């Protein structure tokens, strides 16, 4: 049995527990749970923000900037190919 299956099994068992149902009705507990659920997204956002800031300070291109540049180069290459075809015609 995988860890994921075990966590699902235990989670479902917890949801059936009357004590858990009572906890779920507690407003403070629910607010705390929502905060805990939001933490990974906030950490990811903070990390990407700091990475971009550091890259700018070090004058290094970020992954997003490199993707944009590649996209622009491809568009320009296709435009050049079209113009070459017009010249050859």
N, C-alpha and C positions, 0 to 999 in steps of 0.2 A: 504494500500500500504506500502510495507516495505521500509526501508531506502535505501537498495540496488537498488530497482526499481526506487525510486525517484532520486537517484544520476545518474543512467543510463539515465533517461528521461532528466534531466537537462544537462547532458554531451552531449547527442545527439543534444539538442537544441543549445548548445554552438557551436558545430561543424558546424552547419548550418549557424551561424552568420558570415557575411562577415568580421566583425572586427576580429573575431577569425582566419579566414583564413589569414588575413594580418599579424597577430601576429605569426602564424605558419611559415611564410616566414622569419621572423626576426631571424637571426643567434644567436644573444645574448640571445633572449628569449628561443630558442630551447636548447642552452647550459645550461641555468639556469634550464629548465625543466628536462633535462637529469640528472643534478646534484641532483635535488629534488627526482627524481625517484630512484636514487642509494643510497640515505641516509638510508632507512631501512636495506638494505643488509649490508652496512658498519657498522651500529650500531650493528646489530646482530653478525657480525664477531668480532668486537671489544669486545663486551660483552662476547662472548664465549672464546676469547683469554684471557681476564682478569680473567675469572672464572677458566680456566685451570692454569693460573699463580698462582692465589690465592690458589687453591687446592694443587699445588706442594709445595708452601711455607708452608702450613699447614700440609703437608704430608697426604693428604686425596685423595682417589681414585676418579677420575672423572667418570661420567656416561659412557663415552666411554670405559674407562679402565675396569669398572665393566662388561660391555657387552662382551668385549674381554675375560675376565677371565671366564665368564659363558660359552662362546663358547668353550674355551679350556677344561673346566671341562666336558662338555657334550662329547667332542671328546674323552677325556681320559676315561670316563665312558663306552662309547661304545667299546673302545679298550679293556678295562678290561673284559667286558662281552664276547667279542669274544675270548679272551684268556682263560676264564673260560670254555667256550664251548669246546675249543680244549682239555683242560685238562680232561674234563668229557668224551670226546669221546674215 
